[in-house]
């Protein structure tokens, strides 16, 4: 069976005019350089940090609230050991809404998903119940480090030299569990202020303990925002941002961006102008353009290459025997994802290619797409590959029609959708139209690569917890794969990750366009259009694992089967999925 070779590509040709990255300004990178008086606290003085909550909880705790907390904790305990079934839905694309109240039954109650009512959606006032997700959120499978995690938390005699290194996601899970335990102890004026972690974290390092304290502040702020206690929430956010840093360790960076997003949500709720005006149109263009950020992610972070080579291998196998191949790419960007496919087809000897045509679908940055076409033309020429490039450009994706794509009768069509369908989740009519267009092209294979996460819940707290875990994995990955002072990393975190967090946390309704759903939800949706999932071959899986060996931290990236599809994760947590489909 034909396999895609690992090409030696000069990535500089895809870099365009970006020969270097300008130093980001202090305001742009939001680096809080103030001296933190809390940072120098000794471990025995950490209790004093929680004096800031003293008046707050005294002023806001009543007998009714205490009883509510007790009832709520009972409900949390009922759910704590249950698995997260949020992706096992019968209907797309709106995930179920977790409801945990004293009157609820033990289990997750599904709601009928609706995609056409985003303007009227409301968040749940579930409070701590949303943190039931902490136990199972994002887990791909048990991993060896969990044994170290348990040992670190249970052993009070652990020596500093033997303290295991915990991932960002592991720190979050432990901090969330301790936060729930601490919150349920706030049942009277004497016990509510005991230190939330006490001796249970004595097996962890000082930095890890401080990280968990920081997560505690963030979770407290999120709960207060959900309860619309905006004054208290602003205080918690201020304390959180004082300790967090846009240039610190992964937990500090994570809490910094989520803290800012929570503050913007408050500003929106009370009709106050946000502190930072965001140019979201610019950000969308940046994602499409030929940028150092996209190239750095491609060369330094394994996810995109793993997904692309697995997808390209699937295309090669499903157009075998065709001499004229037409690839329709719905998110062409720099075009670097096409190079592996082009090289594999150029080396095919049993059935030489007469023509490879690539059509890029786009609705903005027309000049960038044209530049991409020129680069691909040049690359094809170097391979001696018969090639043509076309572009279907419209001002609005709702205007896209199958007839807009120039498909000849003797061409075999393949469709490539890399993280593009997720951008239409908030606009069902656009998504439905895109699927009808793809069906009208009568492709031999459709490759779908999407983010494997549930960021579409109408419940604010559920969405907050899911997003917190997902982005913690990205920050953990960046920490391992790139230097902290890497300027491109800073730009990625500010302009891409930071803005994604901000939109997901602060916005609601149609304004919240950063949404993701898991593979099982996409499967249910695709069935509506008569699509059938095909199994990724062993060669595709081999390609994915082969790519991982090219990265210094590839061992932390896990490739896992999910039915006929493939999941790619980091240290056990899923990040992206790749699946292949055909129409009946």
C-alpha positions as CSV (number, residue, x, y, z in Angstrom):
1,X,0.0,0.0,0.0
2,X,1.2,3.5,-0.9
3,X,2.5,5.5,2.1
4,X,3.2,9.1,2.3
5,X,6.9,9.8,2.7
6,X,8.1,12.2,5.4
7,X,9.2,15.1,3.2
8,X,12.1,17.4,3.7
9,X,10.4,20.7,3.3
10,X,12.0,24.2,3.4
11,X,9.4,25.9,5.5
12,X,10.8,29.3,4.8
13,X,9.0,29.2,1.4
14,X,5.7,29.2,3.3
15,X,6.8,32.1,5.5
16,X,6.3,34.8,2.9
17,X,7.6,38.2,4.1
18,X,7.9,37.1,7.7
19,X,11.6,36.9,8.2
20,X,11.4,37.6,11.9
21,X,8.8,38.4,14.6
22,X,8.7,41.9,16.0
23,X,9.0,42.2,19.7
24,X,5.6,42.3,21.2
25,X,4.8,45.5,23.2
26,X,4.3,45.4,26.9
27,X,0.7,46.3,26.6
28,X,0.2,43.8,23.7
29,X,1.6,40.9,25.7
30,X,0.0,42.1,29.0
31,X,3.0,41.3,31.2
32,X,2.1,42.3,34.7
33,X,5.5,43.3,36.1
34,X,4.3,44.4,39.6
35,X,6.0,43.0,42.6
36,X,3.7,40.4,44.2
37,X,3.8,40.6,48.0
38,X,2.2,37.2,48.2
39,X,4.8,35.5,46.3
40,X,7.3,35.6,49.1
41,X,5.0,34.0,51.7
42,X,6.4,31.0,53.5
43,X,4.4,27.8,53.4
44,X,3.3,28.2,57.0
45,X,2.0,31.7,56.1
46,X,-0.2,30.6,53.2
47,X,-3.3,30.6,55.5
48,X,-3.1,34.3,55.6
49,X,-3.9,34.4,51.9
50,X,-7.4,33.3,52.7
51,X,-8.0,36.2,55.1
52,X,-9.2,38.0,52.0
53,X,-12.2,35.7,52.0
54,X,-13.0,36.2,55.6
55,X,-15.3,39.3,55.4
56,X,-16.6,38.1,52.1
57,X,-18.0,34.8,53.3
58,X,-19.2,36.3,56.6
59,X,-21.2,38.9,54.7
60,X,-22.6,36.4,52.2
61,X,-23.3,33.3,54.2
62,X,-26.8,32.7,55.6
63,X,-28.5,29.7,57.0
64,X,-30.3,29.2,53.7
65,X,-27.0,29.3,51.8
66,X,-25.4,26.8,54.2
67,X,-28.3,24.4,53.8
68,X,-28.0,24.8,50.0
69,X,-24.3,24.0,50.2
70,X,-25.0,20.8,52.2
71,X,-27.7,19.7,49.8
72,X,-25.6,20.6,46.8
73,X,-22.6,18.6,48.1
74,X,-24.7,15.5,48.5
75,X,-25.7,15.9,44.9
76,X,-22.1,16.4,43.9
77,X,-21.1,13.2,45.8
78,X,-23.8,11.3,44.0
79,X,-22.3,12.3,40.6
80,X,-18.6,12.3,41.5
81,X,-17.7,8.8,40.5
82,X,-19.9,8.7,37.4
83,X,-18.4,8.9,33.9
84,X,-18.9,11.9,31.7
85,X,-21.5,10.9,29.0
86,X,-21.8,14.3,27.5
87,X,-20.6,13.2,24.1
88,X,-22.9,10.2,23.8
89,X,-25.8,12.1,22.3
90,X,-28.3,11.2,19.7
91,X,-28.7,14.7,18.3
92,X,-26.1,17.3,17.2
93,X,-24.5,19.8,17.9
94,X,-25.6,21.2,21.2
95,X,-24.1,19.2,24.1
96,X,-26.3,18.1,27.0
97,X,-26.7,20.4,29.9
98,X,-25.7,18.9,33.2
99,X,-28.2,19.7,35.9
100,X,-27.4,18.7,39.5
101,X,-29.8,19.9,42.1
102,X,-31.0,18.3,45.3
103,X,-34.1,17.0,43.4
104,X,-32.2,15.7,40.4
105,X,-31.8,12.0,39.8
106,X,-28.4,10.4,39.9
107,X,-27.2,10.7,36.4
108,X,-26.8,13.2,33.6
109,X,-30.1,14.4,32.2
110,X,-30.0,15.1,28.4
111,X,-31.7,18.0,26.8
112,X,-32.8,18.1,23.2
113,X,-30.0,20.0,21.5
114,X,-30.9,23.2,19.6
115,X,-28.7,25.1,17.3
116,X,-31.0,27.9,16.3
117,X,-31.5,29.6,19.7
118,X,-28.1,30.9,20.7
119,X,-29.4,34.4,21.4
120,X,-31.8,33.2,24.0
121,X,-29.6,30.6,25.8
122,X,-29.1,31.0,29.5
123,X,-26.4,29.7,31.8
124,X,-27.2,27.4,34.6
125,X,-26.9,28.4,38.2
126,X,-25.4,25.1,39.2
127,X,-22.5,26.4,41.2
128,X,-20.1,23.7,42.4
129,X,-22.0,20.9,40.8
130,X,-20.3,21.7,37.5
131,X,-17.0,20.6,39.0
132,X,-18.1,17.0,38.9
133,X,-16.5,17.2,35.5
134,X,-13.1,17.4,37.1
135,X,-12.9,13.7,37.8
136,X,-13.3,12.6,34.2
137,X,-12.8,15.7,32.1
138,X,-10.7,15.1,29.1
139,X,-9.4,11.7,30.1
140,X,-8.3,9.4,27.3
141,X,-7.2,6.6,29.5
142,X,-5.4,6.0,32.7
143,X,-1.8,6.8,32.6
144,X,1.2,5.9,34.7
145,X,1.6,9.3,36.2
146,X,-1.6,9.0,38.0
147,X,0.1,6.6,40.4
148,X,2.7,9.3,41.1
149,X,-0.1,11.8,41.6
150,X,-1.9,9.6,44.2
151,X,1.3,8.9,46.0
152,X,2.2,12.6,46.1
153,X,-1.2,13.5,47.7
154,X,-1.4,10.7,50.1
155,X,2.1,10.5,51.5
156,X,2.9,13.0,54.2
157,X,6.5,11.8,54.4
158,X,7.4,12.4,50.8
159,X,10.8,14.1,50.4
160,X,11.3,17.1,48.3
161,X,13.8,15.3,46.1
162,X,11.2,12.6,45.2
163,X,8.3,15.0,44.4
164,X,6.9,13.9,41.1
165,X,6.4,16.5,38.3
166,X,2.7,16.9,37.8
167,X,1.2,18.0,34.5
168,X,-0.9,21.1,34.4
169,X,-4.0,19.0,34.0
170,X,-3.2,17.0,37.1
171,X,-2.7,20.1,39.1
172,X,-6.1,21.3,38.0
173,X,-7.8,18.1,38.9
174,X,-6.3,18.0,42.4
175,X,-7.0,21.7,43.0
176,X,-10.6,21.3,41.9
177,X,-11.2,18.4,44.2
178,X,-9.7,20.3,47.1
179,X,-11.7,23.3,46.3
180,X,-14.9,21.3,46.5
181,X,-13.8,19.8,49.8
182,X,-12.9,23.3,51.2
183,X,-16.2,24.8,50.0
184,X,-18.3,22.2,51.7
185,X,-16.5,22.9,55.0
186,X,-17.8,26.5,55.0
187,X,-20.8,25.5,57.2
188,X,-20.3,27.8,60.1
189,X,-18.3,30.8,61.2
190,X,-15.6,28.7,62.9
191,X,-14.8,26.1,60.2
192,X,-15.3,28.0,57.0
193,X,-11.9,29.5,57.0
194,X,-9.7,26.5,57.6
195,X,-7.0,26.2,55.0
196,X,-8.4,24.4,51.9
197,X,-5.4,22.1,51.4
198,X,-4.0,21.7,54.9
199,X,-1.5,18.8,55.2
200,X,-2.9,16.9,52.2
201,X,-0.5,18.6,49.9
202,X,2.6,18.2,52.0
203,X,4.0,15.8,49.4
204,X,4.0,18.6,46.8
205,X,6.6,21.2,46.0
206,X,6.1,24.9,47.1
207,X,5.5,25.9,43.5
208,X,2.9,23.2,43.0
209,X,1.1,24.2,46.2
210,X,1.1,27.8,45.1
211,X,-0.3,26.8,41.7
212,X,-3.1,25.0,43.4
213,X,-3.8,28.1,45.6
214,X,-4.0,30.1,42.3
215,X,-6.5,27.7,40.8
216,X,-8.5,27.9,44.0
217,X,-8.8,31.7,43.5
218,X,-9.8,31.2,39.9
219,X,-12.5,28.7,40.7
220,X,-13.9,30.9,43.5
221,X,-14.1,33.8,41.0
222,X,-15.9,31.6,38.4
223,X,-18.4,30.4,40.9
224,X,-19.1,34.0,42.1
225,X,-19.5,35.2,38.5
226,X,-22.0,32.4,37.9
227,X,-23.9,33.5,41.0
228,X,-23.7,37.1,39.8
229,X,-21.8,38.2,42.9
230,X,-19.8,40.5,40.7
231,X,-18.3,42.6,43.4
232,X,-16.9,39.6,45.2
233,X,-15.9,38.0,41.9
234,X,-13.9,41.1,40.9
235,X,-12.0,40.9,44.2
236,X,-11.2,37.3,43.6
237,X,-10.1,38.0,40.1
238,X,-7.9,40.9,41.2
239,X,-6.1,38.5,43.7
240,X,-5.8,35.9,41.0
241,X,-4.3,38.2,38.4
242,X,-1.9,39.5,41.1
243,X,-0.4,36.1,41.4
244,X,-0.8,35.0,37.8
245,X,1.4,36.0,34.9
246,X,1.3,36.0,31.1
247,X,5.0,34.9,31.1
248,X,5.1,32.5,34.1
249,X,4.6,28.8,34.4
250,X,1.7,27.1,32.6
251,X,-0.7,27.4,35.6
252,X,0.1,31.1,36.0
253,X,-0.5,31.7,32.3
254,X,-3.7,29.7,32.3
255,X,-5.1,31.6,35.3
256,X,-4.0,34.9,33.8
257,X,-6.0,34.5,30.6
258,X,-9.0,33.0,32.4
259,X,-9.0,35.7,35.0
260,X,-9.0,38.4,32.4
261,X,-11.9,36.6,30.6
262,X,-13.9,36.4,33.8
263,X,-13.4,40.1,34.4
264,X,-14.6,40.9,30.8
265,X,-17.7,38.8,31.4
266,X,-18.4,40.9,34.5
267,X,-17.8,44.1,32.5
268,X,-20.3,42.9,29.9
269,X,-22.9,41.9,32.5
270,X,-22.8,45.3,34.2
271,X,-22.7,47.2,30.9
272,X,-19.2,48.5,31.5
273,X,-16.8,48.8,28.6
274,X,-14.1,46.1,28.7
275,X,-10.6,47.2,29.5
276,X,-9.3,45.9,26.2
277,X,-11.0,46.4,22.9
278,X,-10.5,43.3,20.7
279,X,-10.3,43.3,17.0
280,X,-11.9,40.0,16.3
281,X,-11.9,40.5,12.5
282,X,-8.2,40.9,12.7
283,X,-7.8,37.7,14.7
284,X,-9.8,35.8,12.1
285,X,-7.6,37.1,9.4
286,X,-4.5,36.3,11.4
287,X,-5.7,32.7,11.7
288,X,-6.0,32.4,7.9
289,X,-2.9,34.2,7.0
290,X,0.7,33.0,6.3
291,X,2.0,33.8,9.8
292,X,5.0,32.8,11.9
293,X,2.5,31.5,14.5
294,X,1.0,28.9,12.2
295,X,4.4,27.8,10.9
296,X,5.8,27.5,14.5
297,X,2.8,25.4,15.6
298,X,3.4,23.2,12.6
299,X,7.1,22.6,13.2
300,X,7.2,22.6,17.0
301,X,3.8,21.2,18.1
302,X,3.1,17.6,16.9
303,X,-0.7,17.8,16.7
304,X,-1.2,19.4,13.3
305,X,1.4,17.3,11.5
306,X,0.0,14.1,13.0
307,X,-3.5,14.9,11.9
308,X,-2.4,16.1,8.4
309,X,-0.3,13.1,7.6
310,X,-3.0,10.7,8.8
311,X,-5.6,12.6,6.7
312,X,-3.4,12.7,3.6
313,X,-2.7,9.0,3.8
314,X,-6.5,8.4,3.8
315,X,-6.8,10.6,0.7
316,X,-4.0,8.8,-1.1
317,X,-5.7,5.4,-0.4
318,X,-9.2,6.6,-1.5
319,X,-8.1,8.1,-4.8
320,X,-5.9,5.1,-5.8
321,X,-6.3,4.5,-9.5
322,X,-7.4,8.0,-10.3
323,X,-5.2,10.0,-12.6
324,X,-7.0,13.4,-12.2
325,X,-7.5,14.3,-8.6
326,X,-9.3,17.4,-7.4
327,X,-8.7,18.4,-3.7
328,X,-11.2,20.9,-2.3
329,X,-9.7,22.5,0.8
330,X,-12.1,24.5,3.0
331,X,-9.3,26.0,5.1
332,X,-6.2,26.3,2.9
333,X,-4.2,28.8,5.2
334,X,-0.5,28.6,4.2
335,X,-1.1,25.4,2.2
336,X,1.6,23.6,4.1
337,X,-0.8,20.7,4.8
338,X,-1.0,20.0,1.1
339,X,2.8,19.4,0.6
340,X,2.8,15.8,2.0
341,X,0.0,14.8,-0.3
342,X,1.6,16.5,-3.3
343,X,4.9,14.7,-2.7
344,X,3.2,11.3,-2.2
345,X,1.2,11.7,-5.5
346,X,4.3,12.8,-7.4
347,X,6.1,9.6,-6.4
348,X,3.2,7.3,-7.5
349,X,4.6,5.1,-10.3
350,X,1.9,2.5,-10.9
351,X,-0.7,5.1,-11.9
352,X,1.1,8.4,-12.7
353,X,-0.8,11.6,-12.0
354,X,-2.1,13.5,-15.0
355,X,-3.3,16.4,-12.9
356,X,-3.7,17.5,-9.3
357,X,-6.1,20.4,-8.9
358,X,-6.5,22.1,-5.6
359,X,-9.4,24.5,-5.0
360,X,-9.3,26.7,-2.0
361,X,-12.6,27.8,-0.5
362,X,-12.5,31.2,1.3
363,X,-14.4,34.3,2.3
364,X,-11.7,36.6,3.5
365,X,-8.0,37.4,2.9
366,X,-8.2,36.8,-0.8
367,X,-4.7,38.0,-1.4
368,X,-3.3,35.5,1.1
369,X,-5.1,32.7,-0.6
370,X,-3.6,33.8,-3.9
371,X,-0.1,33.8,-2.4
372,X,-0.7,30.3,-1.1
373,X,-1.6,29.2,-4.6
374,X,1.6,30.6,-6.0
375,X,3.7,28.9,-3.4
376,X,2.0,25.5,-4.1
377,X,2.5,26.1,-7.8
378,X,6.2,26.5,-7.2
379,X,6.4,23.5,-5.0
380,X,4.5,21.3,-7.6
381,X,7.0,22.5,-10.2
382,X,9.9,21.4,-8.1
383,X,8.3,17.9,-7.9
384,X,7.5,17.9,-11.6
385,X,3.9,17.3,-10.7
386,X,1.1,18.4,-13.1
387,X,-0.8,20.9,-11.0
388,X,-3.4,23.7,-11.1
389,X,-4.8,25.9,-8.4
390,X,-8.2,27.5,-8.2
391,X,-10.0,29.7,-5.7
392,X,-13.7,30.0,-4.9
393,X,-14.0,33.3,-3.0
394,X,-17.2,34.8,-1.7
395,X,-18.0,37.5,0.8
396,X,-20.2,35.3,2.8
397,X,-20.1,31.5,3.2
398,X,-23.8,31.2,3.0
399,X,-23.5,32.1,-0.7
400,X,-21.3,29.0,-1.4
401,X,-22.8,26.6,-3.9
402,X,-21.6,23.3,-5.3
403,X,-21.7,24.8,-8.8
404,X,-19.1,27.4,-7.7
405,X,-16.5,24.7,-7.7
406,X,-15.3,23.8,-11.2
407,X,-15.3,20.0,-11.1
408,X,-14.8,18.1,-14.3
409,X,-16.5,14.8,-15.1
410,X,-13.2,12.9,-15.2
411,X,-11.9,14.2,-11.8
412,X,-11.9,12.3,-8.6
413,X,-12.8,14.7,-5.8
414,X,-11.5,14.6,-2.2
415,X,-12.6,17.2,0.4
416,X,-10.4,18.3,3.3
417,X,-11.9,20.1,6.3
418,X,-9.3,21.0,8.9
419,X,-10.9,22.7,12.0
420,X,-13.2,24.7,9.8
421,X,-16.6,23.2,10.6
422,X,-16.3,24.3,14.2
423,X,-16.3,27.9,13.1
424,X,-19.9,27.5,11.9
425,X,-21.4,25.8,15.0
426,X,-22.9,29.1,16.1
427,X,-24.6,29.5,12.7
428,X,-26.5,26.4,11.9
429,X,-27.6,27.7,8.5
430,X,-24.0,28.2,7.4
431,X,-23.0,24.8,8.5
432,X,-25.9,23.0,6.9
433,X,-25.3,24.8,3.6
434,X,-21.6,23.8,3.7
435,X,-22.6,20.2,4.2
436,X,-25.0,20.3,1.3
437,X,-22.3,21.8,-0.9
438,X,-19.8,19.1,0.0
439,X,-22.5,16.4,-0.8
440,X,-23.1,18.1,-4.1
441,X,-19.4,17.7,-5.0
442,X,-19.8,13.9,-4.8
443,X,-16.4,13.3,-3.2
444,X,-14.8,9.9,-2.9
445,X,-13.6,10.8,0.6
446,X,-14.1,13.6,3.1
447,X,-11.4,14.2,5.7
448,X,-12.6,16.0,8.8
449,X,-10.1,17.2,11.5
450,X,-11.7,18.9,14.5
451,X,-10.9,19.9,18.0
452,X,-11.9,17.1,20.4
453,X,-13.6,19.1,23.2
454,X,-17.0,20.1,24.4
455,X,-17.1,24.0,24.5
456,X,-20.7,24.4,23.4
457,X,-22.6,24.0,26.7
458,X,-25.2,26.7,27.5
459,X,-24.1,26.3,31.1
460,X,-21.4,28.8,31.9
461,X,-19.8,26.8,34.7
462,X,-19.8,23.6,32.7
463,X,-18.2,25.4,29.7
464,X,-15.7,27.1,32.0
465,X,-14.5,23.9,33.5
466,X,-14.3,22.1,30.2
467,X,-12.3,25.0,28.7
468,X,-10.1,25.3,31.7
469,X,-9.0,21.7,31.3
470,X,-8.6,21.9,27.5
471,X,-6.4,25.0,27.5
472,X,-4.4,23.7,30.5
473,X,-3.2,20.9,28.2
474,X,-2.2,23.4,25.5
475,X,-0.2,25.5,28.0
476,X,1.4,22.3,29.2
477,X,2.3,21.3,25.7
478,X,3.8,24.8,24.9
479,X,5.8,24.6,28.1
480,X,7.5,21.4,27.0
481,X,7.9,22.3,23.3
482,X,8.9,26.0,23.3
483,X,10.9,28.3,25.5
484,X,9.0,30.6,27.8
485,X,10.5,33.7,26.3
486,X,9.8,32.6,22.7
487,X,8.2,35.6,21.0
488,X,6.1,33.5,18.7
489,X,4.8,31.5,21.6
490,X,3.8,34.8,23.3
491,X,1.9,35.9,20.2
492,X,0.2,32.6,19.9
493,X,-0.9,32.8,23.6
494,X,-2.0,36.4,23.4
495,X,-3.7,36.5,20.0
496,X,-5.0,32.9,19.6
497,X,-5.3,31.1,22.9
498,X,-6.0,34.2,25.0
499,X,-8.7,35.4,22.6
500,X,-10.2,32.0,22.3
501,X,-10.5,31.8,26.1
502,X,-11.9,35.4,26.3
503,X,-14.6,34.7,23.7
504,X,-15.5,31.3,25.2
505,X,-15.8,32.6,28.8
506,X,-17.0,36.2,28.4
507,X,-19.4,36.1,25.4
508,X,-22.8,34.5,25.0
509,X,-25.2,34.0,22.2
510,X,-24.1,34.7,18.7
511,X,-21.1,36.6,20.0
512,X,-19.7,33.4,21.4
513,X,-18.3,32.0,18.1
514,X,-15.4,30.0,19.7
515,X,-17.2,26.6,20.0
516,X,-16.2,23.0,19.8
517,X,-18.1,19.7,20.1
518,X,-16.7,16.2,20.4
519,X,-16.4,13.5,17.7
520,X,-19.6,11.7,18.7
521,X,-21.6,14.8,18.2
522,X,-20.2,15.3,14.8
523,X,-20.9,11.7,13.9
524,X,-24.6,12.2,14.8
525,X,-24.7,15.4,12.7
526,X,-23.0,13.9,9.6
527,X,-25.6,11.0,9.6
528,X,-28.3,13.6,8.8
529,X,-26.6,14.2,5.4
530,X,-26.3,10.6,4.5
531,X,-22.6,10.3,5.4
532,X,-21.0,7.0,6.4
533,X,-17.8,6.8,8.4
534,X,-14.9,4.9,7.0
535,X,-12.1,3.3,9.0
536,X,-8.7,4.9,9.0
537,X,-6.2,2.3,7.8
538,X,-3.3,0.9,9.6
539,X,-1.1,2.9,7.2
540,X,-2.8,6.1,8.4
541,X,-2.1,5.2,12.0
542,X,1.4,4.2,11.2
543,X,1.9,7.7,9.6
544,X,0.6,9.3,12.7
545,X,3.0,7.5,15.0
546,X,5.9,7.9,12.6
547,X,5.5,11.7,12.7
548,X,5.6,11.6,16.5
549,X,9.1,10.2,16.4
550,X,10.3,13.4,14.7
551,X,9.5,15.5,17.8
552,X,11.6,15.7,20.9
553,X,8.5,15.5,23.1
554,X,6.6,13.2,20.8
555,X,6.3,10.6,23.6
556,X,3.9,12.9,25.4
557,X,1.6,13.0,22.4
558,X,-0.7,10.0,22.4
559,X,-2.5,8.5,19.3
560,X,-5.6,6.6,20.3
561,X,-8.3,4.8,18.3
562,X,-11.9,6.0,18.7
563,X,-14.0,3.6,16.8
564,X,-13.0,4.1,13.1
565,X,-11.4,7.5,13.8
566,X,-8.2,8.6,15.5
567,X,-7.7,10.9,18.5
568,X,-4.5,12.8,19.2
569,X,-3.9,13.8,22.8
570,X,-1.3,15.3,25.1
571,X,-0.4,13.3,28.2
572,X,-3.7,11.4,28.1
573,X,-6.1,14.3,27.3
574,X,-7.6,14.4,23.7
575,X,-6.9,17.5,21.6
576,X,-8.0,16.7,18.1
577,X,-9.7,14.1,16.1
578,X,-9.4,12.9,12.5
579,X,-12.2,10.9,10.7
580,X,-12.9,10.1,7.1
581,X,-16.3,9.9,5.5
582,X,-18.2,9.1,2.3
583,X,-21.7,9.8,1.1
584,X,-24.2,7.0,0.4
